[in-house]
Amino acid sequence: MTELESQLLKSVTEYQRQQEQQQAGLSSSYKALQQMFTTTSAENQELRTQVQSLAEQVSGLESQLSRLMKLLTK
């Protein structure tokens, strides 16, 4: 094998190693993003449920206040 062939093989091997490392890093990052998305989605659903509950409580309090105001103005 000539010196040029040896250098070329070394370069190709190094390039392949770097590509494999980059692919592994991207795969790891993608999995982390998927986990964050799943967690965030679950948290958002919980917050939506809490907001709906609070909205219902506010509506009930508005109704009570309206009834009290009517009683007081009679």
C-alpha positions as CSV (number, residue, x, y, z in Angstrom):
1,M,0.0,0.0,0.0
2,T,1.4,3.4,-1.0
3,E,1.8,6.3,1.4
4,L,-1.1,8.1,-0.4
5,E,-3.3,5.1,-0.1
6,S,-2.5,4.8,3.6
7,Q,-3.3,8.5,4.2
8,L,-6.5,8.1,2.2
9,L,-7.6,5.1,4.2
10,K,-6.8,6.9,7.4
11,S,-8.8,9.9,6.4
12,V,-11.8,7.9,5.3
13,T,-11.6,5.8,8.6
14,E,-11.5,9.0,10.7
15,Y,-14.3,10.6,8.7
16,Q,-16.5,7.5,9.3
17,R,-15.7,7.6,13.0
18,Q,-16.6,11.3,13.2
19,Q,-19.9,10.6,11.4
20,E,-20.7,7.7,13.8
21,Q,-20.1,10.0,16.8
22,Q,-22.2,12.8,15.3
23,Q,-25.0,10.3,14.6
24,A,-24.8,9.0,18.1
25,G,-25.0,12.6,19.5
26,L,-27.9,13.5,17.3
27,S,-29.7,10.3,18.3
28,S,-29.2,11.1,22.0
29,S,-30.4,14.6,21.5
30,Y,-33.5,13.5,19.7
31,K,-34.3,11.1,22.5
32,A,-33.9,13.8,25.1
33,L,-36.1,16.1,23.1
34,Q,-38.8,13.4,22.8
35,Q,-38.7,13.0,26.6
36,M,-38.9,16.7,27.2
37,F,-41.9,16.9,24.8
38,T,-43.7,14.1,26.5
39,T,-43.1,15.6,30.0
40,T,-44.1,19.1,28.8
41,S,-47.3,17.8,27.1
42,A,-48.3,16.0,30.4
43,E,-47.6,19.1,32.4
44,N,-49.6,21.3,30.0
45,Q,-52.5,18.9,30.2
46,E,-52.4,19.1,34.0
47,L,-52.3,22.9,33.8
48,R,-55.3,23.0,31.4
49,T,-57.2,20.9,33.9
50,Q,-56.3,23.2,36.7
51,V,-57.2,26.3,34.7
52,Q,-60.6,24.8,33.8
53,S,-61.3,24.0,37.4
54,L,-60.3,27.6,38.4
55,A,-62.5,29.0,35.6
56,E,-65.4,27.0,37.0
57,Q,-64.8,28.2,40.5
58,V,-64.7,31.9,39.3
59,S,-67.9,31.3,37.4
60,G,-69.5,30.0,40.6
61,L,-68.2,32.9,42.6
62,E,-69.6,35.3,40.0
63,S,-73.0,33.7,40.3
64,Q,-72.9,33.9,44.1
65,L,-71.8,37.6,43.9
66,S,-74.6,38.4,41.5
67,R,-77.2,36.8,43.7
68,L,-75.8,38.7,46.8
69,M,-75.8,42.0,44.9
70,K,-79.5,41.4,43.9
71,L,-80.4,40.6,47.5
72,L,-78.6,43.7,48.8
73,T,-80.2,46.0,46.2
74,K,-83.8,45.0,47.1
